[in-house]
Amino acid sequence: MRLERLQLRGLRCIGDTSLDVAPGFNVLVGPNGAGKTSVLEAAFLLSHGRSFRSGARDALLQRGASALSIFSTLRHDDGRLLRLGLGREGVRWDARVDGQDVPIGQLVRECAVVCFEPGSHALIAGAAEERRRFLDWGVFHVEQDFLPTWRRYQRALKQRNSLLRTHTFDDGGVYDPWERELARCGSLIDQWRRSYLDALLPYLREQAALLLPELGALELRYRPGWPEGADLAETLVAQRSRDLSRGHTTAGVHRADWSLSFLQAPQREHFSRGQEKLVALVCLLAQAHLDAVHRGEWPIVCLDDLASELDLAHQSAVTESLLAVPVQVLVTGTELPRPLQKASVKVFHVEQGSVAPLL
Ligand SMILES: Nc1ncnc2c1ncn2[C@@H]1O[C@H](COP(=O)(O)OP(=O)(O)OP(=O)(O)O)[C@@H](O)[C@H]1O
């Protein structure tokens, strides 16, 4: 899939601008603070309904503006064309597909963007929530039932946590319906996550061999969020009195995590900062590859500040591997990254929130 015409209004420093994005590589160059990352952020917002940058959602809205909007035409490889829109007016967010108001969940299902950016190392070094989010994005795009199941799970979790705080004794009856729901939805989510990671593993190994061959063989460890092999329903009952003293649910898919280890770097603490970034990139490129296999077309890949994140050899390895496949890539940098200087790429100059094609 690929974005064709991207129109942005009221997003950070971007007042009103549009760009015709080319099918292959697109490079956005310009000085610091020009608005390059904001263009990638717009693509990510269409595909995730949230930004990859931390901080308040209010900061997305241009200071002094009352609304922000992102529109894009999205071309699928089979020729289908969709018009996607995401807007915010006041505190309200609205999503549109082909002119129809839709839930944000429907918009983000249509458009898939995988983004490597300076904060991506949090996927390796950050909290487990980052890794669950990565995993669940992949599952969401494969399993139609993931989102409703995940919502039911969250609702049951909230109810059980609220009971744990208000009922100071173990009154089994009030917990039963919520624990049954947690166990039913949680077991499904766990199964889907396992299948997804099984499918992802060969792509992780392929990308690690390309970007981090010196670290040796890669292994993936998954922790479901309760003791491996135990039944979730039984675990919830068994842990109820402990959960009562803590005031929250300590077992379930909301506690899951996964990690990568290498023969030459068995623990995360063995990675250098640069290697942390590269391991994160391995994960994101593997996810993009798997998504391409599942969907039959590549997701859009964004690489923010590529040249300052990676050394030249790794920039070359990544760009060469992506130039070899039919993927649309959006790259940012203060200059055209060296490995792309001789490649056929479309270059945009970004300055003070305006975007103009250069070549
Ligand atoms: N809500 C806002 N309203 C107006 N301007 C904003 C808002 N939020 C951020 N900005 C400005 O918008 C710009 C954001 O730029 P962005 O991060 O997209 O730049 P960049 O070209 O990627 O920069 P760098 O090369 O430094 O990473 C900055 O100049 C920032 O000060």
The ligand as an SDF file (V2000), in Angstrom:
LIG
                    3D

 31 33  0  0  0  0  0  0  0  0999 V2000
    1.6220   22.5340   19.0060 N   0  0  0  0  0  0  0  0  0  0  0  0
    2.5590   23.1480   18.2960 C   0  0  0  0  0  0  0  0  0  0  0  0
    2.2810   24.3140   17.6710 N   0  0  0  0  0  0  0  0  0  0  0  0
    3.1930   24.9440   16.9200 C   0  0  0  0  0  0  0  0  0  0  0  0
    4.4390   24.4870   16.7190 N   0  0  0  0  0  0  0  0  0  0  0  0
    4.7680   23.3340   17.3270 C   0  0  0  0  0  0  0  0  0  0  0  0
    3.8600   22.6050   18.1370 C   0  0  0  0  0  0  0  0  0  0  0  0
    4.4720   21.4730   18.5890 N   0  0  0  0  0  0  0  0  0  0  0  0
    5.7010   21.5010   18.0880 C   0  0  0  0  0  0  0  0  0  0  0  0
    5.8930   22.6140   17.3300 N   0  0  0  0  0  0  0  0  0  0  0  0
    7.0640   22.9950   16.5550 C   0  0  0  0  0  0  0  0  0  0  0  0
    6.9720   22.2120   15.3730 O   0  0  0  0  0  0  0  0  0  0  0  0
    8.2340   21.7600   14.9940 C   0  0  0  0  0  0  0  0  0  0  0  0
    8.1750   20.2420   15.0930 C   0  0  0  0  0  0  0  0  0  0  0  0
    9.0540   19.8640   14.2800 O   0  0  0  0  0  0  0  0  0  0  0  0
    9.4800   18.3670   13.9600 P   0  0  0  0  0  0  0  0  0  0  0  0
    9.7890   17.6320   15.1880 O   0  0  0  0  0  0  0  0  0  0  0  0
    8.4920   17.8400   13.0040 O   0  0  0  0  0  0  0  0  0  0  0  0
   10.7880   18.8610   13.2520 O   0  0  0  0  0  0  0  0  0  0  0  0
   11.9410   18.1140   12.5110 P   0  0  0  0  0  0  0  0  0  0  0  0
   12.0860   18.8040   11.2070 O   0  0  0  0  0  0  0  0  0  0  0  0
   11.7080   16.6570   12.5060 O   0  0  0  0  0  0  0  0  0  0  0  0
   13.1100   18.5130   13.4800 O   0  0  0  0  0  0  0  0  0  0  0  0
   14.4510   17.7760   13.9460 P   0  0  0  0  0  0  0  0  0  0  0  0
   15.3500   17.7180   12.7350 O   0  0  0  0  0  0  0  0  0  0  0  0
   14.9540   18.7670   14.9540 O   0  0  0  0  0  0  0  0  0  0  0  0
   14.0610   16.4610   14.5130 O   0  0  0  0  0  0  0  0  0  0  0  0
    9.2320   22.3570   15.9670 C   0  0  0  0  0  0  0  0  0  0  0  0
    9.7510   23.5500   15.4290 O   0  0  0  0  0  0  0  0  0  0  0  0
    8.3850   22.6270   17.1890 C   0  0  0  0  0  0  0  0  0  0  0  0
    8.8770   23.6930   17.9760 O   0  0  0  0  0  0  0  0  0  0  0  0
  1  2  1  0
  2  3  1  0
  2  7  2  0
  3  4  2  0
  4  5  1  0
  5  6  2  0
  6  7  1  0
  6 10  1  0
  7  8  1  0
  8  9  2  0
  9 10  1  0
 10 11  1  0
 11 12  1  0
 11 30  1  0
 12 13  1  0
 13 14  1  0
 13 28  1  0
 14 15  1  0
 15 16  1  0
 16 17  2  0
 16 18  1  0
 16 19  1  0
 19 20  1  0
 20 21  2  0
 20 22  1  0
 20 23  1  0
 23 24  1  0
 24 25  2  0
 24 26  1  0
 24 27  1  0
 28 29  1  0
 28 30  1  0
 30 31  1  0
M  END
$$$$
